[in-house]
Amino acid sequence: MNQLKLFVEVTRLHKPIGYMLLFWPCAWGLTLGFDFEKNLNNYFFYLILFFLGSVLMRSAGCIVNDILDKEFDAKVSRTKNRPIASEKISIKVAISYVLILCLFALIVLLNFNNLTILLALSSMPLAFTYPLMKRYTYWPQLFLGVTFNYGLILGWTSIQGEISIIPILFYIGAIFWTLGYDTIYGFQDIKDDEIIGLKSTSIKFKGKAKKFLIICYSVLIIFLIFGGYNMYFGKIYYFLILLPLAHLFLYQIRVNLNEPQSCLKVFKSNNFLGFIIFLNIFLTKIF
């Protein structure tokens, strides 16, 4: 039971916000590409596959992140008790967990078409090198956005079998979404990160973060509108865009960046924002 508890901790399975933020772009892309006049059961089958893939890959990514950041995590108050940083789990055991999780993720992936499999495999270097970026650039959140929202493209290609401008527009918007919410998340550790020399957009835009957040979330909304226009969505889609807009200004911009609990609460609220956007696309496609 103790080993099971450590496994849950190192994979963050008890913190679903991570795999849900990975899952929502997949759901957006799948819903955008799906023809709902066909068998609806196939849609939910693919939706479950993307959910499982999100859980498995996020879990593996957390372990890789903790392996690479072991020395840094030990110096940060929020992360010093993580299983790898505190040496409750050895590097050897952690790597074995990663391999097992990736094996199960591959089994899920093999249910998709060849293009989706190829694109997913090509994204693996991005997924496992992201933790290194905070050592070299103030834009690790950008790399996270490129990686974390890649599932949007995969969701589209799993149905359409090709790439077009439509998923790319939504993908760009999603990247800025991640830039916004992960900048908020980074403010939890900003003092420790500055001391140990790590970089982030939280540090880069310290003192101007609210303006940066407004830009990020505004770009998200703009590209949601552009994407909807290219999908020939009707008025219901643009009306429902008001919901994420309301969510945006009520929660994201009013965050107290000097208070870690406020940052965490607002960061987690992006799960609801991702759901609202998904529901908007789904209802628009259905009706």
C-alpha positions as CSV (number, residue, x, y, z in Angstrom):
1,M,0.0,0.0,0.0
2,N,2.9,2.3,0.7
3,Q,4.3,1.7,-2.7
4,L,0.9,2.3,-4.3
5,K,0.7,5.6,-2.4
6,L,4.1,6.7,-3.6
7,F,3.1,5.7,-7.2
8,V,0.0,7.9,-7.0
9,E,2.1,10.8,-5.6
10,V,4.9,10.6,-8.3
11,T,2.3,10.4,-11.1
12,R,0.1,13.1,-9.5
13,L,-3.0,10.9,-10.1
14,H,-4.5,12.5,-7.0
15,K,-4.2,15.8,-8.8
16,P,-6.5,15.5,-11.9
17,I,-6.0,19.1,-13.1
18,G,-2.9,18.1,-14.9
19,Y,-4.3,15.3,-17.1
20,M,-7.6,17.2,-17.6
21,L,-5.7,20.3,-19.0
22,L,-3.9,17.8,-21.3
23,F,-7.2,16.1,-22.3
24,W,-9.3,19.1,-23.2
25,P,-7.4,20.1,-26.3
26,C,-7.6,16.5,-27.5
27,A,-11.4,16.7,-26.9
28,W,-11.6,20.0,-28.8
29,G,-9.7,18.6,-31.8
30,L,-11.7,15.3,-31.9
31,T,-15.0,17.2,-31.7
32,L,-14.0,19.7,-34.4
33,G,-13.1,16.9,-36.8
34,F,-16.0,14.4,-36.0
35,D,-19.0,14.0,-38.3
36,F,-21.9,13.6,-35.8
37,E,-24.2,12.3,-38.6
38,K,-22.1,9.1,-38.4
39,N,-22.0,6.6,-35.5
40,L,-21.9,8.5,-32.3
41,N,-20.5,5.5,-30.4
42,N,-17.2,5.9,-32.3
43,Y,-17.0,9.5,-31.0
44,F,-17.2,8.4,-27.3
45,F,-14.8,5.5,-28.0
46,Y,-12.2,7.9,-29.3
47,L,-12.9,10.3,-26.4
48,I,-12.2,7.6,-23.9
49,L,-9.0,6.7,-25.7
50,F,-7.8,10.3,-25.6
51,F,-8.7,10.5,-21.9
52,L,-6.7,7.3,-21.1
53,G,-3.8,8.6,-23.2
54,S,-3.8,11.9,-21.4
55,V,-3.7,10.2,-18.0
56,L,-0.9,7.8,-19.0
57,M,1.3,10.4,-20.7
58,R,0.8,13.1,-18.1
59,S,1.7,10.5,-15.4
60,A,4.8,9.5,-17.3
61,G,5.7,13.2,-17.9
62,C,5.4,13.9,-14.2
63,I,7.9,11.2,-13.4
64,V,10.4,12.3,-16.1
65,N,10.0,15.9,-14.8
66,D,10.8,14.8,-11.2
67,I,13.8,12.8,-12.4
68,L,15.3,15.7,-14.2
69,D,14.3,18.2,-11.5
70,K,15.3,16.1,-8.6
71,E,18.0,18.5,-7.3
72,F,15.9,21.6,-7.9
73,D,12.8,20.1,-6.3
74,A,14.7,19.4,-3.2
75,K,15.4,23.2,-2.8
76,V,11.8,24.3,-3.3
77,S,9.4,24.3,-0.4
78,R,6.4,23.1,-2.4
79,T,8.2,20.2,-4.1
80,K,10.9,19.1,-1.6
81,N,8.7,16.2,-0.3
82,R,8.0,14.7,-3.8
83,P,8.9,11.0,-3.8
84,I,12.0,11.3,-6.1
85,A,13.3,14.5,-4.6
86,S,13.0,13.0,-1.1
87,E,14.5,9.7,-2.3
88,K,11.5,7.7,-1.3
89,I,11.5,6.3,-4.9
90,S,14.8,5.5,-6.6
91,I,15.6,6.7,-10.1
92,K,15.7,3.0,-11.3
93,V,12.2,2.4,-10.1
94,A,11.0,5.7,-11.5
95,I,12.3,4.9,-14.9
96,S,10.6,1.5,-14.8
97,Y,7.3,3.3,-14.1
98,V,7.9,5.5,-17.1
99,L,8.5,2.6,-19.4
100,I,5.3,0.8,-18.2
101,L,3.2,3.9,-18.6
102,C,4.5,4.5,-22.1
103,L,3.8,0.9,-23.0
104,F,0.2,1.3,-22.0
105,A,0.0,4.6,-23.8
106,L,1.4,3.0,-27.0
107,I,-1.3,0.3,-26.8
108,V,-3.9,3.1,-26.7
109,L,-2.2,5.0,-29.5
110,L,-2.3,1.9,-31.8
111,N,-6.1,2.2,-32.0
112,F,-5.7,5.3,-34.2
113,N,-4.8,5.8,-37.9
114,N,-1.2,5.8,-39.1
115,L,-0.9,9.6,-39.4
116,T,-2.1,10.1,-35.8
117,I,0.4,7.5,-34.6
118,L,3.2,9.1,-36.5
119,L,2.4,12.6,-35.3
120,A,2.1,11.4,-31.7
121,L,5.4,9.5,-31.7
122,S,7.1,12.6,-33.2
123,S,6.0,14.6,-30.3
124,M,7.7,12.4,-27.7
125,P,11.0,14.4,-27.7
126,L,9.1,17.6,-26.9
127,A,7.2,15.9,-24.1
128,F,10.2,14.6,-22.3
129,T,12.6,17.5,-22.8
130,Y,10.2,20.2,-21.6
131,P,11.5,20.1,-18.0
132,L,14.9,21.1,-19.2
133,M,13.7,24.4,-20.7
134,K,13.4,26.3,-17.5
135,R,17.2,26.0,-17.2
136,Y,17.9,27.8,-20.5
137,T,15.0,30.1,-21.4
138,Y,12.4,32.4,-19.8
139,W,9.8,30.7,-22.0
140,P,9.4,27.2,-20.7
141,Q,5.7,27.8,-20.7
142,L,5.8,28.3,-24.4
143,F,7.4,24.8,-24.9
144,L,4.7,23.4,-22.5
145,G,2.0,25.0,-24.6
146,V,3.4,23.5,-27.8
147,T,3.6,20.1,-26.2
148,F,0.6,20.1,-24.0
149,N,-1.9,21.1,-26.7
150,Y,-0.5,18.8,-29.4
151,G,-3.4,16.5,-28.7
152,L,-5.7,19.0,-30.5
153,I,-3.9,18.2,-33.7
154,L,-4.1,14.5,-32.9
155,G,-7.8,14.7,-32.2
156,W,-8.4,16.2,-35.6
157,T,-6.2,13.8,-37.6
158,S,-7.7,10.8,-35.8
159,I,-10.9,11.6,-37.6
160,Q,-10.0,13.6,-40.7
161,G,-6.7,11.7,-41.6
162,E,-5.1,15.0,-42.6
163,I,-4.0,18.4,-41.2
164,S,-5.8,21.6,-42.2
165,I,-5.8,25.2,-41.1
166,I,-8.7,24.7,-38.7
167,P,-7.0,22.7,-36.0
168,I,-3.9,24.9,-36.4
169,L,-5.9,28.0,-35.5
170,F,-7.4,26.3,-32.4
171,Y,-3.9,25.0,-31.6
172,I,-2.3,28.4,-31.6
173,G,-5.1,29.7,-29.4
174,A,-4.6,26.8,-27.0
175,I,-0.8,27.5,-26.8
176,F,-1.6,31.0,-25.5
177,W,-4.1,29.5,-23.1
178,T,-1.3,27.4,-21.6
179,L,1.0,30.4,-21.6
180,G,-1.5,32.2,-19.4
181,Y,-2.5,29.5,-16.9
182,D,1.1,28.1,-16.5
183,T,2.4,31.7,-15.8
184,I,-0.2,31.9,-13.0
185,Y,1.0,28.5,-11.8
186,G,4.6,29.6,-11.8
187,F,4.0,32.4,-9.4
188,Q,3.6,29.8,-6.6
189,D,7.3,29.1,-6.8
190,I,8.7,32.4,-8.1
191,K,10.7,33.2,-5.0
192,D,12.4,29.8,-4.8
193,D,13.0,29.8,-8.6
194,E,14.7,33.1,-8.5
195,I,17.0,31.9,-5.7
196,I,18.1,28.7,-7.5
197,G,18.3,30.3,-10.9
198,L,15.4,28.7,-12.8
199,K,13.6,30.7,-15.5
200,S,9.9,31.2,-16.4
201,T,7.5,33.7,-17.9
202,S,6.4,34.4,-14.3
203,I,9.8,35.8,-13.6
204,K,10.2,37.4,-17.0
205,F,6.9,39.4,-16.7
206,K,7.1,40.0,-13.0
207,G,5.4,43.3,-12.4
208,K,3.7,43.2,-15.8
209,A,2.0,39.8,-15.4
210,K,-1.6,41.0,-15.5
211,K,-1.0,42.7,-18.9
212,F,0.7,39.5,-20.2
213,L,-2.3,37.4,-19.0
214,I,-4.7,39.7,-20.7
215,I,-2.8,39.3,-24.0
216,C,-2.6,35.5,-23.6
217,Y,-6.3,35.0,-22.9
218,S,-7.3,37.5,-25.5
219,V,-5.3,35.7,-28.2
220,L,-7.0,32.5,-27.1
221,I,-10.5,34.0,-27.7
222,I,-9.4,35.6,-31.0
223,F,-8.2,32.3,-32.4
224,L,-11.4,30.5,-31.1
225,I,-13.3,33.1,-33.2
226,F,-11.1,32.6,-36.2
227,G,-11.3,28.9,-35.9
228,G,-15.1,29.0,-35.6
229,Y,-15.3,31.2,-38.7
230,N,-13.3,28.7,-40.7
231,M,-15.6,25.9,-39.5
232,Y,-18.6,27.9,-40.7
233,F,-20.1,27.8,-37.2
234,G,-23.4,29.6,-36.6
235,K,-24.4,32.3,-34.2
236,I,-24.8,29.8,-31.3
237,Y,-21.0,29.3,-31.2
238,Y,-20.2,33.0,-31.0
239,F,-22.9,33.5,-28.4
240,L,-21.4,30.7,-26.2
241,I,-17.9,32.3,-26.6
242,L,-19.2,34.8,-24.1
243,L,-19.1,32.1,-21.4
244,P,-15.3,31.5,-21.5
245,L,-14.9,35.3,-21.8
246,A,-16.9,35.8,-18.6
247,H,-14.9,33.1,-16.9
248,L,-11.7,34.7,-18.1
249,F,-12.3,38.1,-16.6
250,L,-13.9,36.8,-13.4
251,Y,-11.1,34.4,-12.5
252,Q,-8.0,34.7,-14.5
253,I,-7.2,38.4,-14.5
254,R,-8.3,39.0,-10.9
255,V,-5.8,36.5,-9.5
256,N,-3.7,37.7,-6.6
257,L,-0.2,36.8,-7.9
258,N,1.4,37.4,-4.5
259,E,-0.7,34.7,-2.8
260,P,0.2,31.1,-3.8
261,Q,-3.3,29.8,-2.8
262,S,-5.0,32.3,-5.1
263,C,-2.6,31.3,-7.9
264,L,-3.4,27.6,-7.4
265,K,-7.2,28.2,-7.2
266,V,-7.2,30.3,-10.4
267,F,-4.9,27.8,-12.2
268,K,-7.3,24.9,-11.4
269,S,-10.2,26.9,-12.7
270,N,-8.8,26.5,-16.2
271,N,-10.2,23.0,-16.1
272,F,-13.7,24.5,-16.1
273,L,-12.6,26.9,-18.9
274,G,-11.4,24.0,-21.0
275,F,-14.7,22.2,-20.4
276,I,-16.7,25.3,-21.4
277,I,-14.9,25.5,-24.7
278,F,-15.3,21.8,-25.3
279,L,-19.1,22.1,-24.6
280,N,-19.3,25.1,-26.9
281,I,-17.8,23.2,-29.8
282,F,-19.8,20.0,-29.0
283,L,-23.2,21.8,-28.9
284,T,-22.4,23.8,-32.0
285,K,-21.5,20.6,-33.9
286,I,-24.6,18.8,-32.6
287,F,-27.1,21.6,-33.4
